[in-house]
Amino acid sequence: MSKNTSTTPEDSLEELDLMIDNMETESQELEVKKILDGLKGVQEGRVVQGGVWVSYHSAKTTMEKICAALQQAGYHAGVFQNSNPPVTGTSPD
């Protein structure tokens, strides 16, 4: 992933905390990390216990696209917290 942090107002860097209730093994954590690393616009993705923290460029991807990629791979991804707009405990479905 690119570590370039320059942004414009149209391309702000957002943060997203996702709960993934069916990510239970180390191999699943590695798969989720690989999915995040492969998404255009994701600056950084960190797997944490029971979920992930994602930093992404809003002009290149969205919370919905990130969740959809994880859900397409069979993971139950739900938003725990989103930096813009500030939202806690919602699901993009």
C-alpha positions as CSV (number, residue, x, y, z in Angstrom):
1,M,0.0,0.0,0.0
2,S,1.1,3.5,-0.7
3,K,2.1,5.6,2.3
4,N,1.6,8.9,0.5
5,T,-0.4,11.0,2.9
6,S,-1.0,14.1,0.8
7,T,-4.7,14.9,0.4
8,T,-6.9,17.5,-1.1
9,P,-10.4,18.5,0.2
10,E,-11.9,16.1,-2.4
11,D,-9.6,13.3,-1.2
12,S,-9.5,13.3,2.6
13,L,-8.0,10.5,4.6
14,E,-10.8,8.8,6.6
15,E,-10.6,6.2,9.4
16,L,-13.0,3.3,9.8
17,D,-13.3,0.7,12.6
18,L,-15.1,-2.5,11.5
19,M,-16.3,-5.4,13.6
20,I,-15.9,-8.8,11.9
21,D,-17.7,-11.3,14.1
22,N,-16.7,-14.4,12.0
23,M,-13.0,-13.7,11.8
24,E,-11.7,-16.2,14.3
25,T,-8.4,-17.7,13.1
26,E,-5.0,-16.4,12.2
27,S,-5.5,-17.5,8.6
28,Q,-8.7,-15.6,8.5
29,E,-7.0,-12.5,9.9
30,L,-4.3,-12.9,7.1
31,E,-7.0,-13.2,4.5
32,V,-8.8,-10.1,5.7
33,K,-5.5,-8.1,5.7
34,K,-4.8,-9.3,2.2
35,I,-8.2,-8.1,1.1
36,L,-7.7,-4.7,2.6
37,D,-4.2,-4.4,1.1
38,G,-5.6,-5.1,-2.3
39,L,-8.3,-2.4,-2.2
40,K,-7.6,0.8,-4.2
41,G,-7.6,3.8,-1.8
42,V,-6.8,1.9,1.4
43,Q,-3.9,3.6,3.0
44,E,-3.5,1.2,5.9
45,G,-5.4,-1.7,7.3
46,R,-4.7,-3.2,10.7
47,V,-6.3,-6.4,12.0
48,V,-7.3,-6.1,15.7
49,Q,-9.1,-8.6,17.9
50,G,-12.6,-9.0,16.4
51,G,-12.2,-6.5,13.6
52,V,-10.1,-4.1,11.6
53,W,-9.0,-0.5,11.6
54,V,-8.8,1.0,8.1
55,S,-7.4,4.4,6.9
56,Y,-8.5,5.2,3.4
57,H,-8.7,8.0,0.8
58,S,-12.3,9.0,0.4
59,A,-12.0,10.0,-3.2
60,K,-10.7,6.5,-4.1
61,T,-12.9,4.2,-2.1
62,T,-15.8,4.3,0.4
63,M,-16.9,2.6,3.6
64,E,-19.5,0.7,1.6
65,K,-16.9,-0.6,-0.9
66,I,-14.6,-1.7,1.9
67,C,-17.4,-3.6,3.7
68,A,-18.6,-5.1,0.4
69,A,-15.2,-6.5,-0.4
70,L,-15.1,-8.2,3.0
71,Q,-18.7,-9.4,2.8
72,Q,-18.0,-10.8,-0.7
73,A,-15.3,-12.9,0.8
74,G,-17.7,-14.2,3.4
75,Y,-17.0,-12.0,6.4
76,H,-19.7,-10.3,8.5
77,A,-18.3,-6.7,8.5
78,G,-20.2,-4.1,10.4
79,V,-19.2,-0.5,11.2
80,F,-18.1,0.1,14.7
81,Q,-17.0,3.7,14.1
82,N,-16.5,5.9,11.1
83,S,-14.7,9.2,11.1
84,N,-16.8,10.9,8.4
85,P,-19.5,11.3,9.1
86,P,-18.9,10.4,12.7
87,V,-21.0,7.3,13.1
88,T,-20.8,4.5,15.7
89,G,-22.4,1.1,15.6
90,T,-24.0,1.0,12.2
91,S,-24.0,-1.4,9.3
92,P,-23.7,-0.3,5.6
93,D,-26.2,-3.0,4.6
